[in-house]
Amino acid sequence: MNLLVSYNWLKEYVRSTKSAEDFGRAVSLCGPGVERLHPQASLYANMVVGVIKEVKLHPNADKLRIASTDIGPLAERKTSGSVMDIVCGGSNLAPGMKVVVALTGAKVRWHGEGDLVELKPTDIRGIKSEGMICGADEIGLAMAFPAKEKEILDLSWCDAVAGTPLADALGLDDTVMDVEVTTNRPDAFSVVGLAREASAILGIPFAWKPSAMPPRHDSGHTKPTKTPVLKLSVKNTVPKLCTRYQAAVVSGVKIG
C-alpha cells in the first residue's frame, strides 16, 4: 500500500530538520520505503500574489479586459515595473482583488487543459501583456478552489501582500512523499504512524499527543448498558515503548 504524505505535516509530529531527500533516504533504509519525492513549490515557480488596481475595457476585444496589477517589489523579475497591465478574460475581476499572477517563465495549463505551457511576454489584440492572471484550474488547484468557468482565483481572503510567492502565500512550499508501507505494518498507515516510525529510526522526539476522550454523559433517555465481562485481560508492561495495545474477543464462530 502506498501513501502520499506531506513532509510539512509529518514534521508536526516528528521534529526533523533534515531535507526531504535526506529524511526519505534514512527512513527507507530501516522502515517504510520512500519511493518518490514530489516537490510542490517548483510547480508554482514565477507565480506571485498580485493586487488589481484598475480594470479597463480592452479596446480591440469585447470579452477581454486590461487589469493594472500590482505585483510588488521587482526583486529580480524582468518586468517593466511593479504595476503591470495584464490582458485577462476573467469574469470576476474587480479592483482591490488579490489574484495569482503567473510571470514570464511560469508554467500553466490553458483553461486547465492540455500540457503545461511556459509563459512569455505576448501581444494580445494590440496590447502587450507580460503575465497571466490565473484561474485555479490553470495552476492545478481546481480541487482545492472550485470555481465557475472563466473565473479567476480570488485570494482576497489571505494576508499575503503583493509580490509574495504563491507557494509561500498558500503554504505550498512542501514535499509530498510517495511511501510504500507493507501490509504487515498497519500501524504505519497514517501520518502519525509514519512519524512514530521515523522517530524511532532517527532517534528524534515524537511530538504527537493523543486526544483526550471527552467524558461520557448519560442523557437519561436510554438505560446504560452493562459491559460484559470477558475472560481476557491485556496488560501493557512497556507503556513508553507501546503507547496503546488492543485486543478483541470474537465469539459464536463456527468452523465449517
Secondary structure, DSSP 8 states (H G I E B T S, - for coil): -EEEEEHHHHTTTB---S-HHHHHHHHHHHSSEEEEEEESGGGGTTEEEEEEEEEEE-TT-TT-EEEEEE----TT--SS-SEEEEEE--TT--TT-EEEEE-TT-EE-GGG-SS-EE---EEETTEEE--EE--GGGGT-TTTS---TT-----TTS---TT-BHHHHTT---EEEEEE--TT-GGGSSHHHHHHHHHHHHT--B-------------SSS--------S-----S-TTT-S--------S----
